[in-house]
Amino acid sequence: MVQWWLLVFLSLCSLSHGLNPGVIGRITQKGIDYGRQIGLIAVQDKLKTLHIPDISGSEKVSPIGKVEYSISGMRIVNLGLPQSAVGFAAGTGISLSITNAFIQINGNWHVKYLRFIKDHGTFDLSLSGITISATIGVTHDETGRPTVWPAGCSANVASANVKFHGGASWLYNLFKQSIDKALRNALNSQLCTVVSGAIESIKPHLKTLNVLVRVDHFAEVDYSLVLPPSITKSYIDLGVKGEFYNIGQHREPPFSAPSFSLPNEASNMLYIGLSAFTINSAAFVYNNAGVLQINVTDEMIPKSSPVHLNTKTLGLFVPEVARRYPNMPVILNVRATQQPSANIQPNNVTLQSIASMSAYAVQANSTLAPLFDLSVVASVSLNFNISGLRLVGSLSLDDVQISLQKSFVGPFQVASLNNIIQFTLKAVVVPMLNDLLTTGFPLPTIEKLRLVGPHIKILKDFILIGTDLQYEQDGSTAAYLRR
């Protein structure tokens, strides 16, 4: 029925095994109000296909006796849904109510009386004061994907007005009241059948949802439910796993998602909270993939820089390097030795990385002569932005602490290298990481959906994305509610 917004929001979820979600998606009243506007088009289209079965019966009409009648070939020629509302059915799903709807129907009538006399014609039927109340249950199925079911429905046709054409008007006016009642009863049951069928028709679409989304050549992210949807009178919360995995190798990290909850905000249609668990699982995956390492050469240093990676420059800080290996290029191998760890505090996301940096002199025969190994503890700040349907990031270096692990050129004061190490990280390593971060990772969504006016808040332990939505339907852009 109101298919698109259920698909939009339920595309956040599926079922998996876990305790706490890494991502929480919240659908607000504003969100389902927007969905109602677009979804009523689908409801109206579905009602136009309403099949009204033929009706037959008999009445005793004085003075001619028994009159047999039949109503057939009924088709809807016009309908309207002027008033409607949606809300949350706590613990179940979403409620929909339609009031003061009307339907206009054309059809044929036939009568037979006095055993052999027959008459026929056409009729126009106006049904008004139609009310429909339905509840759409929201849950998950055994495959781990979201599903819905018709959790309840009632319908009522308040009044019916029949105008007959052709035949003996004195006759059909005698049993008009009986036909009115029969038509109302037939429509009452058919309306809920249509509504239930429309809800059931959503299921095949939900079956196609891809809850495992590829990020790049190394990683994919799992958008599956770890808990059933939490449905209150004000919102639906969807607890999503939000965990990164190496492609084709689902290895769990040595940490779990902490518990967190979203603030009571309702100015946007959709809120998505991403905990530090999601960021840390990404770091775990990329570290396992061996992505978090780089060989830094002098070619990567800006030509205008006064600092270059060669033994002459290093010899200014470690004289033994220049003495043993005069006028040789230098390679710095930087590699993470531990998975980087994110910490989210209000207005601030920091990432601490522990790495090893090995320096080599490139000799004339291209062999590498080891110079020294350093332990590097770097603290960086992470900034986030929304680009299309992706969360993208950038980082900046805050602090670097280095210590000497091993020297192949004799003892030296490691603090003397601090400036050149910071320069190398800022000039080469950080920009390369930022290039990777600009790719970002896809947020949970479906086709034809755009985020409108997304904004990001950094709260304690999680990042909150608030956004309105825009859905493109049949090649045209649907109107959306602005904040």
Secondary structure, DSSP 4 states (H G I P E B T S, - for coil): --HHHHHHHHTT--B---SS-SEEEEEEHHHHHHHHHHHHHHHHHHHHT-----EEEEEEETTTEEEEEEEEEEEEEEEE--EEEEEEETTTEEEEEEEEEEEEEEEEEEEEETTTEEEEEEEEEEEEEEEEEEEEEEEE-TTS-EEEEEEEEEEE--EEEEEEESS-HHHHGGGHHHHHHHHHHHHHHHHHHHHHHHHHTTHHHHHT---EEE-SSSEEEE--BSS--EE-SSEEEEEE--EEEETTB-PPPSS-PPP----S--SSSEEEEEEHHHHHHHHHHHHHTT-SEEEE-GGGS-TT-S--SBHHHHHTT-HHHHHHSTT-BEEEEEEESS--EEEEETTEEEEEEEEEEEEEEE-TTSPEEEEEEEEEEEEEEEEEEEETTEEEEEEEEEEEEEEEEEESS----GGGGHHHHHHHIIIIIHHHHHHHHTT-EEPS--TTEEEEEEEEEEETTEEEEEEEEEEEETTEEPP----
